[in-house]
Amino acid sequence: MISSIMKNLKVCIVDDNAHFVKAFRFMLEDTQSEKIDKIYEAKNGQECLDLLKEKPIDVVFMDIDMPVMSGIEATKKIVDAFWGVKVVAISFHSEMSHIKEMLEAGARNYIIKEDINKEILEFCLA
């Protein structure tokens, strides 16, 4: 009974790097499958916003550098328009300026892609 209650999160991975998306999806499915009901994908911030208008999504893993609409701009729009959606920044950028920009835009967490592991994902999906 408890496992069916827990497996209800809808997640979206927003990144223009198809190889990263595939690897990140595998990691989520491998380590967090008991919590996640559905994983969506978007190649940029605008695709994510369009998806949010049609699908109930709980957690967005958002890259920063993408074509069409950056993760910073998309995060601001998500926080303003979709109350309750948790945005987690994921980027190779480790500079404080990037971290500060994403957190100021409304991201709840910032993960450097090279540091992603099971414990960090558990924390982000809690």
C-alpha positions as CSV (number, residue, x, y, z in Angstrom):
1,M,0.0,0.0,0.0
2,I,2.7,2.5,0.9
3,S,4.7,1.9,-2.3
4,S,1.7,2.7,-4.5
5,I,1.2,5.9,-2.6
6,M,4.8,6.9,-2.9
7,K,5.0,6.3,-6.7
8,N,3.3,9.4,-7.8
9,L,5.8,12.0,-8.8
10,K,5.8,13.3,-12.4
11,V,9.3,14.5,-13.4
12,C,10.6,16.5,-16.3
13,I,14.2,16.5,-17.5
14,V,15.0,19.8,-19.4
15,D,18.3,19.6,-21.3
16,D,19.3,20.0,-24.9
17,N,22.0,17.3,-24.6
18,A,20.3,14.0,-25.6
19,H,23.1,11.9,-24.2
20,F,22.8,13.5,-20.8
21,V,19.0,13.2,-20.8
22,K,19.3,9.5,-21.6
23,A,21.9,8.9,-18.8
24,F,20.0,11.0,-16.3
25,R,16.7,9.2,-17.1
26,F,18.4,5.9,-16.6
27,M,19.8,7.0,-13.2
28,L,16.3,8.2,-12.1
29,E,14.7,5.0,-13.2
30,D,17.4,2.9,-11.6
31,T,17.6,4.7,-8.2
32,Q,14.2,6.4,-7.8
33,S,11.7,4.2,-9.6
34,E,9.7,3.7,-6.4
35,K,8.9,7.5,-6.2
36,I,8.5,8.3,-9.9
37,D,5.3,7.6,-11.9
38,K,6.3,9.4,-15.2
39,I,9.3,11.1,-16.7
40,Y,8.9,13.7,-19.4
41,E,11.6,15.3,-21.5
42,A,12.0,18.8,-23.0
43,K,14.9,20.2,-25.0
44,N,14.6,23.8,-23.8
45,G,12.8,26.0,-21.4
46,Q,10.0,26.8,-23.8
47,E,9.2,23.1,-24.4
48,C,9.1,22.7,-20.7
49,L,6.6,25.5,-20.3
50,D,4.5,24.1,-23.1
51,L,4.5,20.7,-21.4
52,L,3.6,22.2,-18.0
53,K,0.5,23.6,-19.5
54,E,-0.7,20.1,-20.6
55,K,0.8,17.7,-18.0
56,P,0.9,17.8,-14.2
57,I,4.6,17.8,-13.3
58,D,5.9,17.9,-9.8
59,V,9.7,18.3,-10.2
60,V,11.7,19.8,-13.1
61,F,15.4,19.1,-13.5
62,M,16.5,22.2,-15.4
63,D,19.7,22.8,-17.3
64,I,20.9,26.4,-17.7
65,D,22.4,26.7,-21.2
66,M,19.8,25.8,-23.8
67,P,18.6,27.2,-27.1
68,V,15.3,29.0,-27.5
69,M,14.9,29.7,-23.8
70,S,17.5,29.4,-21.1
71,G,17.0,27.5,-17.8
72,I,17.2,30.8,-15.9
73,E,14.3,32.4,-17.9
74,A,12.3,29.2,-17.8
75,T,12.7,28.8,-14.1
76,K,11.5,32.4,-13.4
77,K,8.4,31.7,-15.6
78,I,7.7,28.3,-14.0
79,V,7.9,29.8,-10.4
80,D,5.5,32.6,-11.4
81,A,3.0,30.5,-13.3
82,F,3.0,27.0,-11.9
83,W,2.7,27.1,-8.1
84,G,4.0,24.0,-6.5
85,V,6.4,22.9,-9.2
86,K,9.8,22.3,-7.8
87,V,12.7,23.3,-10.1
88,V,16.1,21.8,-9.5
89,A,18.9,23.2,-11.5
90,I,21.4,20.7,-13.1
91,S,24.4,22.1,-14.8
92,F,28.1,21.5,-15.5
93,H,28.7,25.2,-14.3
94,S,30.1,25.3,-10.8
95,E,30.7,29.0,-10.7
96,M,28.9,30.9,-7.9
97,S,27.4,33.4,-10.4
98,H,25.5,30.6,-12.2
99,I,24.4,29.0,-8.9
100,K,23.2,32.4,-7.6
101,E,21.3,33.2,-10.8
102,M,19.4,30.0,-10.8
103,L,18.6,30.2,-7.1
104,E,17.4,33.8,-7.5
105,A,15.3,32.7,-10.4
106,G,13.5,30.3,-8.1
107,A,15.3,27.0,-8.3
108,R,15.1,25.1,-5.0
109,N,18.4,23.3,-5.4
110,Y,21.4,23.4,-7.7
111,I,23.3,20.2,-8.7
112,I,26.5,20.1,-10.6
113,K,26.0,17.3,-13.2
114,E,29.3,15.6,-12.3
115,D,28.1,15.3,-8.6
116,I,24.7,13.7,-9.2
117,N,24.3,10.5,-7.2
118,K,21.5,8.5,-5.5
119,E,21.5,10.5,-2.3
120,I,21.2,13.8,-4.0
121,L,18.3,12.6,-6.1
122,E,16.6,11.2,-3.0
123,F,16.9,14.7,-1.4
124,C,15.6,16.5,-4.5
125,L,12.6,14.2,-4.8
126,A,11.7,14.3,-1.1
